[in-house]
Amino acid sequence: EDQVTQSPEALRLQEGESSSLNCSYTVSGLRGLFWYRQDPGKGPEFLFTLYSAGEEKEKERLKATLTKKESFLHITAPKPEDSATYLCAVQARSGGYQKVTFGTGTKLQVIP
Amino acid sequence: DGGITQSPKYLFRKEGQNVTLSCEQNLNHDAMYWYRQDPGQGLRLIYYSQIVNDFQKGDIAEGYSVSREKKESFPLTVTSAQKNPTAFYLCASSIRGARETQYFGPGTRLLVL
C-alpha cells in the first residue's frame, strides 16, 4: 500500500529563519510527487510537481527536491505570509488509474 | 479566469436528508475527483471520473453518490446513509494522462444540524 509521511507535523519559525519540511514515501511505480499549500478553510494551492530523483524546482522562497525515498521543501528566509499547511502527495499507477496518496501535512507558522 | 468553483461554501444537513455539493470547472480537464478532508488525516478519495458518463469509487465511497453528465460538472450527493458526513469536501480536476497534476476548488464545509 502506498504511504506518505510528512514531518514535522508542525513547525514554528522566526521570520528569516530557513528550514526544511520532509515528505517520505513508499510507493511502487512513482509517477510524480506534488507539493501543495493550504490556507485555513481553503482548497490546496498547487506549488510543484517532481517526476524523478534529482529533480529540483523553485518558486520565490520555496525549493522542492526529490530523492528515491523522500522529498524536501526548503523554505529560505520565510515571511509571515508563508504560514500555511504544506501538503505532499504521490502519484502511482494502480490498475488503469493514477492513484494519488496524500500526507497529513506540515503546519508552518512564521512569526514576525 | 479558468478554475474550479464549488458551492455552497457552507452546507447544513439535517438528519435523514440528502444534500448535493456542486463542482464546476472551466479548465477543459477530462478527469474530476472528490476528496474528503478531516482534521489530522490526509485527503481521502471518495469518487473519481476520468471521462463523461463514467465514474469509479474511491477509498471511501459508501454513503456518497456522483454523476458526470457534462465534462464541466461533477456533483456529489451525500446521502442519509453517510453517518458521519461532517467534513471539508474538496473537488479537483486534472488533464487525463500519465502524469496528472490535480488542481483543487475552494471547498465546501458540511455540517450536521
Interface residues (C-beta under 8 A of the other chain):
Chain A: V4 R31 G32 F34 Y36 G41 K42 G43 P44 E45 F46 T49 Y51 L87 A89 Q91 Y97 Q98 K99 V100 T101 F102 G103 T104 G105
Chain B: I4 Q6 Y35 G40 Q41 G42 L43 L45 Y48 Q50 Q56 F88 L90 A98 R99 E100 T101 Q102 Y103 F104 G105 P106 G107 R109
